[in-house]
Amino acid sequence: MSVTFETLKKDEQVRAYITAGNNALTVLGFTEHSFAHVHKTAETAGSVLKAFGYSDHMVELAKISGLMHDIGNMVNRAYHALTGAEIARSILEKHGMSYEDVGIVCSAIGNHDEETGRPINAVSAALILADKSDVRRSRVQETNMEDILADIHDRVNYAVERAELTVNQGEKSTIVKLCLDIDNNFCPVMDYFEIFLTRMIMCRRAAAFLGADFELVINDLKIM
């Protein structure tokens, strides 16, 4: 493979665009979309495909998709998946990636947002699961607690003490499970569903695309 996740992770252009995107979202009051998020998304997406028995090549494409999936935020948050796919295409072709692999990666990036996308290949399904499961306190960029509690996205992310995505291979079925521990002192569980319900439905579709069921467990209680 001519271009790898490790190569792109160090690429000056990729790093600059990810930084620019997160800087823009910080000004707009969004949670963290910088290196911590994209690296975690990349590793999780790769782990998901590996658990399903996909080739090392496909695992690498999933990691690359995770790394570059939010690069379109430097243009605008609206339709960032679509602009990000086009930005990624130019970078990947510059690195000499095959057109077939560029198609897989850019299709995944272009379909990871719940407003415009859906799982259309294995890499996109893994990317959706990885991206939507990254909920954690350290994604909150606001430092004033009053402001954190006033914003539902900050409040929910701050309340999540643990988020773990696992793939469990059973005799009859495979289950992709997202387990969350939410501190109810910061927000009720209903706040999570207010902003994440469409994302969880997207995760269920992504798991189904991979031939699995999706389960959401919050504070040891199975929700879906």
N, C-alpha and C positions, 0 to 999 in steps of 0.2 A: 504494500500500500504506500503510495507516494506521499501522502499527507496523513499525519496522525494527530490524535488528541494532544499529545505532549508537545508536538511541534506547534500547533495552533495556540496552545495555552501560553506560549512564549512569544507569539507573533505580535510585533509592535502595533500593527494596524488593528488587529482583533482587540488587544488590550485597550487601546485608545478609544475604540468605538464603544466597548462595554462601559468604560469609565464615563464617557460622554453621556451615554444613556442613563446611567445611574445618577449622574449629576443633575440631569434634567428632571428625573422623577423625584429626586430629593427636594428640589425647589417646588414641585407640584404637590408634595406631601405624601408620596407613595412610600411603601416599605422598600427595603434594600433589594436591589436587582443587580448587584455588582458581582465580584469574583466569588464571594462565599456562596451566593445563590447559584450561579451558573456552574461552578465546580461541583457543588452538591448534586445539582440536577444531572450533570453529566455522569457522575459516578453511579447515581441511583438508576438512571436509564440503562447504563451498561449492565449493572447488576441484575436488573429485571430481565433483560434478554438472555443473559447468561443462565439465569435460573430456569428459563424456558428452553434451554438447550440450543440456542442459536449460535452460529459460528462466531469465531473471534472477530472476523471481518465485520459482521453485522453489529457486534457489541461495540466495536470501535466507531462505527457510523452513529450509533446511538449516543456515544459519549461526545462526539463532535457536534451532533445536533443539540445536545444539552448545553455545551459550551457556548454555542452561537445563537441559541433560540431567542434571546432578548436583545440582540444587537440592533434591532430596528427601533428601540426606544430612543436612540439618539436623534431620530427624525421626528417622531411624535408617538405618544402612547397609542393614539387611535390607529388601528390597522398595523400595529408594530410587527405582528407576525408576518404580514404580507411584505412590508418593506424590508423586514429582516431577512426574509428568504432571498430577496433580490440582492441585498448587500452580501449575504453569505455566498451566493452563487459566484459573484465576481471574485471574491477572495479565494474560494476553493478552486476555481478554474485557474487563477493565477498560480496556485500551488501545484497545479497539474493533476488534480483529482479527475478520475474518469467521469465522463458525462453521466453514466449510469448511476454512479455513487452520488454525484452532485444532485441528481434528480431525487434520490431517496432522501438525502439530508434536507434539501430545500422543501420537499413535500412535507416532511415532518415539521420543520420550522413554520411553514406557512399554515399549518393546521393545528398548532398547539393552543391557540386562544379559543376560549369557550364561545365567543361571540361569532366567530367566522369559521371555525374548524371542527374537524372530527377525525377519528383514527382512520387512516387510509392505507397504512402499511405497518409492519411490525415496529419499525423505528419510531414512527409517529405515536403509536400506542404506548411504547415505553417512555417516550418523552412526556406525554400527557400525564402519565402516572407519576413520574418523577417530579415534574414541575408543580403539579397541583398538591402534592403531598409535602412540599417544603413550607411548613408553617412552624415558626419558632420565634421566641422572644428576641433573639439577636437580629432579626430582620427589621425590628422597629428602629427607625433612625431619629425619631423625635426623642428628646431627652427630658422634657417637662412632663411630669406625671399627669397633670391636669389636662394637658393637650393630648396625651396618649389615651386617656380614658374618654375624651370627647370624640375621638375618631374611631369608628367601628373597626376599620382594618387594623389600626395600631392596637386597639384594645384586644381584639381577638388574637393577633399574633403574640402580643405580650402575655396573654393568659396561657398560651400553650407551653407546657413544661416538657412535654415529650411528644415527638411525632416519629413513628416507626412504620415503614412500609416493608412488608414481607411477602414472599411468594411461597405458599405451602402446597406441596404436591401430595395429594391424597390418593387413595385407591380408586375412588369414583370421580373425583373432580379436583381441579386446581383452584386455589383461592388466593387472590391478591388481597391482602388485608392491611388497612391503615389503622393503626392504633394511636389514639391521642389521649394525653392527660391534660385536662384543662382546669386551671385554677378558677373556680367560680367566684372567688373574691374580686376578680377583675372583670369577668363577664359571664353571663349565663350561656349555656350551651346553645340556646336559640340564636344568639348573636352569630355564632359560627355558621349556622345554617342560613342565616339571612344573606351572607355574602359568599358562602361556599357551596350552596346546594347545587347550582348549575355545574360547578367544577366537579363535585362528587358524581353527578350523573354522567359527566364526561369520562370520569375515571371508570365508572361501571361499563361504559361502552368500550373503553380502551381495553379493559380486562377481557370483555367478551370477544373482542377482535383477536386476542391472543388465546382464546379458547378457555377462559377462566371465569370464575365468579368474583365479584368484588364485595368486600365487607368493610364497613366502617365501624370501629369500636371506640367510643368516647367514655373515658373514666370507667373502663371495664364493662360498659353496657353496649351491646350490639345495637346499632342504630339502623343499619341497612346492609 
